[in-house]
Amino acid sequence: MEESKYNIKQRIDELVKILNEANYNYHVLDKPTITDQEFDKYIRELIVLEEEHPDLIRDDSPTSRIGGTVLEGFEKITHEIPMLSLSNVFNESEIINFDSRIRKEGITPHYVCELKIDGLSVSLKYKNGKLVSAATRGDGVVGEDITNNAKTIKTIPLVIKQPIDIEVRGEIYMSKKTLENINRIRKENNQPLLQNCRNAAAGSIRQLDSKVAASRKLDCFIYHLPNPEDYGIKTHYEALEFMRDLGFKTNPNNKLVMDEKGILDFINYQTENRNKLPYDIDGIVIKLNSIQDQKRMGFTAKYPKWATAYKFPAEEVLTKLKDIIFTVGRTGQITPNAVLDPVIVMGSTISRATLHNEDFVISKDLKIGDIVSIRKAGDVIPEVVEVKKERRTGEEKDFEMINKCPICKEFIYKREGQVDYYCVNPLCPAKDIEGLCHFVSRKAMNIDGLGDRIIEDFYNMGYIKDFHDIYHLSNHRDSLTSLEGYGDKSIDNLINAIESSKKNSLERLLFALGIPNVGEKTAKLLATKYLSLDALMEATVEELTLIPDIGEIIAKCIVEYFGKRKNKDLIEKLKELGINTLYTGELIQETEEFQNKTFVITGSLVKYTRDEVEEKISLLGGKCTSSVSKKTSAVIVGENPGSKYDKARNLGIPIWSEDDIEELFKKYE
């Protein structure tokens, strides 16, 4: 190599060493060794040299942190060792039970307690000390290749301090301060604000343009070494120290404790001080320290038995009730809704919440202008918990129930024995559009491509006025593809989705028709009982009320619906179009564990969706309800279960985990 080239390489090596050490000292050790001005000067010099001599660019060059690679999509990476999730505990007694299960195996446990960072899990692989890949958890077996974006994170070393092959795992996150700075700039530019640190981190790391990822200033804590014994390591705490010595950022709040009391003390301290942390946490991770003891405890199909995560209780926040507005549903039901000062609850910005009906508002004594508490206790739907009457100023306005439909201005009526008001005007446009939106929705006919906005557009353009018009949209293909925003491919996909919906099982059609008081579960019950629409249309009120959970009100609604000439004509038209009217699903089994029993699901499920659990329980002869009572047979608990879990424990109702229901479901497969 000529001397000048040799000198350039020497300078590049020197700059890389200076800058990488500066990055490590600043971002990992929080001990800056050079000024920002010096860092900027060195990085600019390095960029110029690399542009002039691209053949001398090093794999560990700090310029790779700037980003610039643009991908068309993310490739997949298979984890050689699966990235398992953790089981959850929610209170002191469950932590003690976790400890007891370990002691029953003859283990005298020591634990490592760690903060559960609210971010995105990542697996990092190094060959000869150099970073070669980064992958998300994915489904635990296969994740997405995010290597280019991970390289932009300054706390992820491009080269570690020993030339070894190693895989480590951790959490990519965004600090509260970073989110605040990003949102300030986005607000100035009239851009939508990022909702929370976790979503912001996940969205940033999945940007196809690594420059965007780099601009988000993400961070990363490393917390797990999947194969510690390969490095002669005997405890988890040693593994954390080993990874830290290699140059990885580990959390300084990790603590080795001797027993369950140490766990509880750590949890209590971190619960009180979590808001002082520069990042979000949603719980505490508890791990057996001894690797030998971990192997002895083993794994379930989904979780390690030697670790668990304590999840913080559901969050409840205060905000102002700015107004109460009214909406019209597909059946004409009038619903009051709270308009709130936007507030973040468990990571989501909440500005609306249903108030159900007039009686609900009166029972809560809600006034416009009140300060109210809002929560999402294990459920996705926000609810108004209570009014803070001590915060009233005297300027609040009393709630007044409307007497006319907010859309068509016709008088509304309350049916005998019910709490809800209805618009009974058959020509009310709100009911037509809501009914059409409901008909095509995911749990009804499930026609992908017909969202609420498109339904409204097609209604106003005259293409869809009734359910059967949906199945004639193919006749308007040329007209539709000429509309702005509707291309050949999107319309063809829509027509195919419409055609596929004709094969749906009967329960979807029953739910889609919008029969008053016939929800998704009742539709399934009716479909499995009668097996055909024709048989159901012949049912009497007396016959229907013999079915468990079908009361007189529901029975009358069904008979009244099928007794109307216009509804019979609609069904005949749907039949002529080839819509299936038979039940094609599984028949209900009689089972000891589920038959005629009632269940409540609370919290976020991992192995199943809530719909899947409710569907399976229904097929096994049981039913799910939304509230816990003495009649509840069992409560199925996921993550962040909230008050329903506490109520079940107080009432002595059996608590089932996802593992429990998975085992029972497999029994009847």
ABEGO torsion letter per residue (X at the ends): XBAAAAAAAAAAAAAAAAAAAAAAAAAAAGBBABBAAAAAAAAAAAAAAAAABAAABBAABAAAAAEGBBBABBBBBBBABBBBBBBBBABAAAAAAAAAAAAAAGBBBBBBBBBBBBBBBBBBBBBGGBBABBBBAEAGABBBBAAAAAAABAABBABBABBBBBBBBBBBBBBAAAAAAAAAAAAAAGBBBBABAAAAAAAAAABABAAAAAAAGBBBBBABBABAAAAGBABAAAAAAAAAAAGBBBBAABBBBABAAAAAAAAAAAAAAAAABABBBAEBBBBBABAAAAAAAEBBAABBAABBBBBBBBBBBBBBBABBBBBBBAAGBBBBBBBBBBBBBGGBBBABBBAGBAAAAAAAGBBBGBBBBBBBBGBABBBBABBBAAABAGABBBBBBBABBAAAGBBBBBBBGBABBBBABAABAAAAAAAAAAAABAABAGBBGBBAAAAAAAAAAGABABAAAAAAAAAAAAAAAABBGBBAAAAAAAAAAAAAAAABBAAAAAAAAGBBGBBAAAAAAAAAAAGBAAAAAABBAAAAAABBGBBAAAAAAAAAAAABAAAAAAAAAAAAAGBBABBABBBBBBBAAABGBBBBBBEBBAABBAAAAAAAAAAAGBBBBABBBAABABBBBBBGAEAAAAAAAAAGBBBBBAAAAAAAAAAAX
